Amino acid sequence: MTETSATTVDRIYNDLSQRIIRGDLIPGEKLRQDHIARDFETSHVPVREALLKLQAHGLAVSLPRRGMRVSALDTAEIREITEMRVVLEELALKHACFHMTSEDFSNADAARKACDAASDLPTWEARNRAFHRAILAPCDMPRLISAIDDLHIASARHLLSSWKVGWQQHEDKDHAAILMQMRRRDVDAACDLLCRHLRRADRITKR
């Protein structure tokens, strides 16, 4: 695949994945290659690649005689997603904590403040993911971060579906506390806060 076509695949994937996460594309909706190709002014080849990427990340499913469609939201997955996030994010945080530079801390703090300043749920959700990635990425374990990114996407769909009513702009004190313990290089305290934070979000999602 050429660099240009790879960029087109990413552009299509990023657009469609965000629309699925936000609920603009609903479960069961058909993802028509010809319509998508026309919208992005491209051939069917990068569209097919983008759809396969959506499928690999659990956002789409290929059904016999029905084509590629947006995957269903399965509430039974929430507990599994949370438990996997707890284990993998704790592992990433343990390694990230001692590798965080002053620039990493500045970026994480900026992500935290941006999350707190979000005025609507979709913006908050995207910035919340950005904060978690900012504190975990310094672990320098690309495969681990890739697996966590997939879990964040799955978690985001459930969160946006559950919190459509009742969400209010707020300061996330957990984020500030986790970052403070990381600055102190107190790995155990930071991991404990992160695990409780993730499980608290899981309980709210299942209300």
MARRO-354077 format. One line per field, with one value per residue: residue number from 1; residue in three letters; x, y negated, z negated of N, C-alpha, C in turn. Coordinates in steps of 0.001 Angstrom, whole numbers, plus 500000, padded with zeros to 6 digits. Layout:
N
seq NUM|...;
type ALA|...;
nx X|...;
ny Y|...;
nz Z|...;
cax X|...;
cay Y|...;
caz Z|...;
cx X|...;
cy Y|...;
cz Z|...;
***
This chain:
207
seq 1|2|3|4|5|6|7|8|9|10|11|12|13|14|15|16|17|18|19|20|21|22|23|24|25|26|27|28|29|30|31|32|33|34|35|36|37|38|39|40|41|42|43|44|45|46|47|48|49|50|51|52|53|54|55|56|57|58|59|60|61|62|63|64|65|66|67|68|69|70|71|72|73|74|75|76|77|78|79|80|81|82|83|84|85|86|87|88|89|90|91|92|93|94|95|96|97|98|99|100|101|102|103|104|105|106|107|108|109|110|111|112|113|114|115|116|117|118|119|120|121|122|123|124|125|126|127|128|129|130|131|132|133|134|135|136|137|138|139|140|141|142|143|144|145|146|147|148|149|150|151|152|153|154|155|156|157|158|159|160|161|162|163|164|165|166|167|168|169|170|171|172|173|174|175|176|177|178|179|180|181|182|183|184|185|186|187|188|189|190|191|192|193|194|195|196|197|198|199|200|201|202|203|204|205|206|207;
type MET|THR|GLU|THR|SER|ALA|THR|THR|VAL|ASP|ARG|ILE|TYR|ASN|ASP|LEU|SER|GLN|ARG|ILE|ILE|ARG|GLY|ASP|LEU|ILE|PRO|GLY|GLU|LYS|LEU|ARG|GLN|ASP|HIS|ILE|ALA|ARG|ASP|PHE|GLU|THR|SER|HIS|VAL|PRO|VAL|ARG|GLU|ALA|LEU|LEU|LYS|LEU|GLN|ALA|HIS|GLY|LEU|ALA|VAL|SER|LEU|PRO|ARG|ARG|GLY|MET|ARG|VAL|SER|ALA|LEU|ASP|THR|ALA|GLU|ILE|ARG|GLU|ILE|THR|GLU|MET|ARG|VAL|VAL|LEU|GLU|GLU|LEU|ALA|LEU|LYS|HIS|ALA|CYS|PHE|HIS|MET|THR|SER|GLU|ASP|PHE|SER|ASN|ALA|ASP|ALA|ALA|ARG|LYS|ALA|CYS|ASP|ALA|ALA|SER|ASP|LEU|PRO|THR|TRP|GLU|ALA|ARG|ASN|ARG|ALA|PHE|HIS|ARG|ALA|ILE|LEU|ALA|PRO|CYS|ASP|MET|PRO|ARG|LEU|ILE|SER|ALA|ILE|ASP|ASP|LEU|HIS|ILE|ALA|SER|ALA|ARG|HIS|LEU|LEU|SER|SER|TRP|LYS|VAL|GLY|TRP|GLN|GLN|HIS|GLU|ASP|LYS|ASP|HIS|ALA|ALA|ILE|LEU|MET|GLN|MET|ARG|ARG|ARG|ASP|VAL|ASP|ALA|ALA|CYS|ASP|LEU|LEU|CYS|ARG|HIS|LEU|ARG|ARG|ALA|ASP|ARG|ILE|THR|LYS|ARG;
nx 500852|500608|501972|500168|497679|497552|497303|494804|493213|493482|492293|489635|488986|489322|487334|484928|485058|484849|482293|480799|481406|480305|477682|476443|476407|474441|474059|473922|473563|474170|477334|478133|480190|480329|479029|480640|483106|482462|481875|484383|485808|487378|488820|487458|489305|490906|488692|487706|489892|489753|487280|487813|489599|487945|486374|488282|488736|486416|484263|482719|480945|480971|478374|476859|475458|474454|476314|478838|478369|477581|478669|476842|475911|476929|475921|476852|479506|480703|481731|483838|485437|486137|487580|489723|490856|491623|493683|495537|495988|496994|499392|500681|500845|502562|505004|505153|505307|507925|509198|508235|508791|509541|508299|506398|504793|503827|502332|500414|499146|498063|496280|494592|493430|492152|490241|488676|487612|485851|482773|480713|479436|480540|482946|484197|484542|486376|488555|489000|489909|492262|493669|494108|495697|497890|499085|499795|501186|504014|505081|506334|505695|504575|502783|501224|500003|498539|496669|495309|494268|492325|490551|489759|488265|486134|485058|484340|482103|480101|480044|479250|476750|475431|475597|474188|472099|472059|474759|477185|479279|482390|484983|487481|488509|489858|491653|493450|494482|495713|497716|499185|500234|501814|503734|505036|506238|505056|504175|502460|500345|499392|498551|496576|494676|494026|492860|490580|489305|488688|486915|484885|483847|482892|480758|479024|478485|476889|474513;
ny 501199|497803|494722|492625|493940|495305|493182|492252|494432|494295|491826|492296|494376|493081|491108|492631|494303|492484|491509|493796|494293|491989|492489|491586|493184|495884|499032|501873|500444|500198|500183|498799|499394|498027|495586|494521|494348|492432|490233|489705|489253|491231|494435|497824|499394|498273|497859|500429|501375|499678|500422|503063|502556|501297|503497|505180|503808|504133|502513|502844|505360|508157|509500|512420|512095|509658|507752|505337|504024|501708|502717|504348|502980|504521|504986|506819|506877|504869|505298|507070|505459|503419|504854|505763|503319|502378|504195|503945|501158|500594|502020|500596|498082|498555|498891|496493|494546|494167|493298|490897|487689|484181|482830|484743|484739|482134|482251|484161|482809|480669|482077|483033|480646|479758|481739|481306|478869|479385|478902|480438|483813|485625|484258|484220|486992|487707|486155|487206|489750|488914|487902|490236|491636|489960|490279|492910|493622|493025|495410|496750|499054|500201|502211|502838|500343|500119|502180|501175|498842|499936|500982|498610|497482|499308|498995|496317|496208|497461|495743|493239|493938|494528|492227|490163|488703|486583|485986|483704|480831|481104|481147|483495|485050|487393|487671|485568|486421|488872|488000|486413|488333|489720|487784|487773|490165|492322|495270|497373|496015|494424|496394|497679|495621|495276|497776|497789|495584|496420|498527|497181|495620|497700|498652|496465|496391|498613|497915;
nz 500000|500856|499477|499751|500148|497742|495981|496763|496037|493231|492803|493583|491815|489298|489418|489742|487482|485366|485831|485383|482681|481507|482023|484266|486470|486339|484482|486580|488890|492373|493926|496667|499341|501834|501334|499315|500623|502536|500883|499812|502022|503366|504365|504205|502923|500651|499033|498499|497007|494798|493747|493028|491017|489169|488569|487395|485065|483741|484324|486524|488377|490543|492308|493638|496827|496075|495900|494778|491605|488929|485778|483108|479881|477035|473904|472108|472469|471022|468386|468964|470621|468812|466817|468339|469062|466539|465813|467993|468217|465708|465813|467889|466675|464518|465807|467180|465223|464206|466418|467209|468413|467813|469870|470640|468352|468475|470847|470105|468031|469416|471021|469048|468054|470373|470665|468368|469087|471113|472791|473686|473960|476058|476676|474178|473797|475829|475024|472535|473186|474387|472204|470653|472449|472517|470011|470094|472449|472215|471270|473226|474699|477379|478410|476215|475713|478072|477731|475527|476631|478352|476447|475255|477311|477510|474953|475052|476778|475252|473060|474149|475058|472677|471114|472284|471244|468483|468170|466973|467126|465494|462979|463040|460402|459914|462046|461537|459084|459719|461439|459689|457905|459681|460293|457880|458083|456931|457446|456600|455320|457421|459246|457748|457507|460222|460895|459234|460283|462910|462381|461094|463157|464711|463159|463288|466027|466320|465204;
cax 500000|501395|501784|498952|496511|497527|496756|493369|492606|493420|491315|488302|488802|489157|486026|483855|485131|484308|480833|480238|481544|479337|476318|475898|476137|473840|474262|473157|473541|475055|478446|478148|481473|480205|478691|481812|484101|482027|482014|485801|486390|488460|488409|486950|490401|491114|487456|487709|490903|489237|486205|488457|490188|486811|485991|489323|488617|485127|483269|481901|480853|480582|477304|476557|474371|474003|477418|479489|477461|478039|478452|475879|476420|476621|476149|477573|480938|481223|482566|485071|486246|486682|488600|490907|491465|492274|494941|496485|496366|497860|500712|501278|501132|503745|506189|505175|505541|509350|509727|507626|509672|508836|507429|505268|503898|503170|501318|499340|498393|497279|495174|493664|492708|491266|489134|487816|486986|484923|481424|479709|479856|481490|484249|484778|484954|487604|489643|489256|490797|493562|494370|494578|496810|499043|499779|500184|502074|505445|505538|507159|505332|503594|501734|500345|499215|497590|495585|494546|493508|491144|489626|489211|487230|484971|484511|483748|480761|479181|479961|478431|475381|474842|475635|473569|471262|472572|476164|477428|480687|482892|486418|487746|489511|490673|492748|494431|495114|496600|498873|499970|500999|502837|504806|505753|506758|504418|503532|501356|499216|498865|497847|495357|493722|493592|491959|489304|488729|488109|485774|483813|483253|482172|479489|478155|478093|475871|473296;
cay 500000|496579|493810|491862|494777|495579|491979|492236|495452|493744|490726|492906|495100|492133|490466|493589|494791|491447|491459|494968|494071|490959|492954|491026|494399|496721|500473|502503|499618|500735|499344|499021|499008|497037|494290|494026|493978|491171|489171|489385|489042|492193|495725|498781|500109|497789|498031|501816|501472|498985|501240|504205|502026|501136|504838|505676|503095|504442|501475|503289|506810|508581|510498|513067|511537|508352|506821|504786|503190|501269|503794|504077|502690|505639|504518|507857|506656|503770|505815|507601|504321|502743|505693|505746|502002|502296|504953|503423|499773|500635|502440|499471|496991|498924|498623|495079|493674|493861|492772|489593|486523|482938|482550|485669|484252|480923|482686|484826|481795|479932|482963|483050|479370|479733|482640|480618|477709|479823|478403|481416|485185|486182|483610|484731|488386|487718|485587|488165|490749|488278|487841|491572|491987|489125|490813|494306|493773|493058|496760|497149|500436|499909|503228|502663|499130|500420|502962|500256|497967|500690|501041|497257|497311|500105|498362|495027|496433|497726|494544|492221|494453|494531|490912|489128|487888|486406|485585|482293|480450|481273|481327|484894|485051|488609|487392|484733|487222|489845|487265|485985|489484|490016|486807|488229|491484|493304|496153|498121|495098|494029|497554|497888|494581|495560|498930|497361|494649|497194|499309|496230|495310|498903|498692|495399|496787|499660|497448;
caz 500000|500921|498346|499991|499893|496306|495342|497062|495176|491873|492793|493625|490553|488186|489543|489483|486100|484489|486042|484712|481244|481094|482253|485505|487230|485303|484639|487647|490106|493409|494349|498112|499913|502906|500740|498589|501634|503132|499878|499608|503346|503511|504932|503215|502256|499275|498270|498021|495957|493617|493176|492373|489785|488257|488149|486492|483796|483141|484603|487653|488529|491886|492202|494924|497648|495554|496034|493594|490826|487610|484814|482036|478539|476145|472534|471373|472675|470211|467307|469546|471065|467632|466182|469197|468932|465232|465851|468977|467907|464524|466296|468617|465735|463736|466616|467575|464078|464050|467675|467486|468395|467491|471010|470540|467297|468990|471818|469362|467284|470414|471400|467904|468034|471547|470346|467400|469723|472168|472528|474117|473699|477033|476524|472938|473970|476636|474228|471465|473788|474619|470920|470297|473337|472158|468831|470327|473606|471880|470921|474355|475062|478429|478534|475061|475939|479145|477135|474672|477536|478795|475314|475086|478333|477096|473755|475438|477344|474143|472228|474821|475114|471337|470462|473115|470351|467135|468094|466694|467103|464141|462777|462687|459333|460045|462969|460834|458032|460372|461947|458538|457417|460676|460089|456689|458432|456048|458418|455990|455093|458731|459816|456962|457911|461590|460885|458647|461250|464012|461891|460806|464465|465130|462430|463823|467384|466260|464515;
cx 500886|501088|500483|497709|496391|496937|495257|492632|492439|492363|489893|488007|488522|487784|484901|483869|484560|482789|480143|480279|480506|477893|475670|475585|475678|474122|473346|473136|474572|476108|478693|479443|481344|479890|479906|482883|483749|482227|483470|486558|487604|487926|487911|488067|490656|489866|487391|488700|490407|488143|486765|489091|489095|486390|486999|489231|487236|484032|482338|481927|480385|479576|477013|475318|473844|475114|477995|478542|478102|477705|477482|476604|475979|476952|476901|479088|481540|482158|483896|486007|486909|487795|489873|491619|492220|493645|495966|496922|497241|499284|501417|501685|502384|505023|506302|505650|507009|509982|509183|508663|508866|507895|506199|504275|503148|502066|500133|498495|497538|496079|494137|492807|491737|490048|488154|487037|485964|483489|480325|480304|480825|482889|484947|485313|486268|488792|489981|490191|492201|494362|494938|495764|498068|499803|500284|501234|503565|505959|506438|506968|504215|502474|500730|499441|498185|496404|494704|493709|492227|490098|488994|488078|485962|484281|483778|482335|479737|478969|479051|476979|474685|474682|474984|472717|471960|474031|476259|478926|481197|484413|486642|488883|490386|491878|493852|495194|496094|497876|499777|500834|502084|504018|505664|506462|506245|503561|502316|500128|498573|498052|496543|494278|493164|492585|490592|488566|488028|486877|484599|483090|482426|480814|478505|477636|476940|474605|472076;
cy 498754|495704|493029|492678|495115|494393|491885|493254|494908|492653|491279|493611|494136|491474|491433|494073|493763|491342|492650|494774|493070|491423|492338|492144|495446|498212|501065|501714|500133|499707|499617|498484|497911|495659|493680|493568|492634|490009|488739|489199|489944|493479|496646|499436|499577|497909|499435|501982|500821|499795|502472|503777|501801|502494|505391|505043|503257|503426|501848|504814|507123|509723|511108|512469|510189|507313|506365|503821|502780|502357|503356|503730|503825|505227|505548|507674|505677|504265|506338|506474|503639|503553|505742|504405|501878|502981|504294|501997|499710|501026|501288|498352|497292|498608|497140|494174|493245|493312|491375|488476|485294|482551|483460|485203|483002|481285|483339|483814|480960|480763|483025|481788|479270|480607|481951|479470|478093|479437|479340|482813|485749|485578|484116|486149|488464|487199|486485|489261|490176|488181|489200|491984|491212|489677|492240|494469|493778|494420|497326|498631|500339|500931|503116|501457|499359|501211|502088|499310|498652|500761|499683|497005|498054|499468|497067|495189|496639|496474|493501|492655|494317|493135|489804|488175|487792|486000|484092|482024|480529|481377|482761|484944|486294|488355|486594|485546|488241|489148|486813|487136|489894|489053|487199|489557|492555|494222|496843|497239|494701|495170|497816|496881|494865|496703|498558|496422|495397|497971|498402|495849|496476|498968|497657|495775|497778|499219|497648;
cz 500000|499714|498499|499674|498419|495553|495561|496208|493761|491765|492771|492302|489404|488220|489169|488034|485132|484631|485380|483196|480740|481253|483468|486495|486221|485536|485707|488943|491114|493794|495825|498733|500962|502358|500046|499571|502273|502144|499716|500922|503563|504130|503820|502414|500844|498408|497682|496868|494665|492941|492466|491047|488732|487694|487139|485119|483163|483389|485757|487713|489939|491767|493572|495582|497132|495590|494705|492901|489506|486600|483714|480740|477614|474712|471693|471484|471670|469118|467842|469972|469880|466995|467014|469108|467614|465281|466774|468665|466657|464927|467009|467670|464914|464512|466973|466447|463966|465333|468001|467368|468005|468628|470993|469488|467749|469969|471116|468609|468230|470853|470291|467879|469210|471312|469404|468043|470793|471815|473019|473991|474739|476917|475278|473128|474745|475823|473033|471970|473988|473316|470548|471169|472955|470955|469047|471422|473250|471416|472013|474705|476096|478552|477387|475260|477035|478607|476258|475524|478009|477684|475055|476078|477943|475895|474107|475976|476231|473301|472869|474918|473766|470746|471279|472284|468997|467035|467835|466718|465672|464142|462323|461670|459369|460942|462278|459796|458619|460830|460800|458005|458416|460550|458886|456913|457460|456924|457820|455802|456415|459347|459074|457355|459302|461618|460320|459582|462380|463561|461533|462105|464968|464451|462969|465194|467353|465517|465407;
***
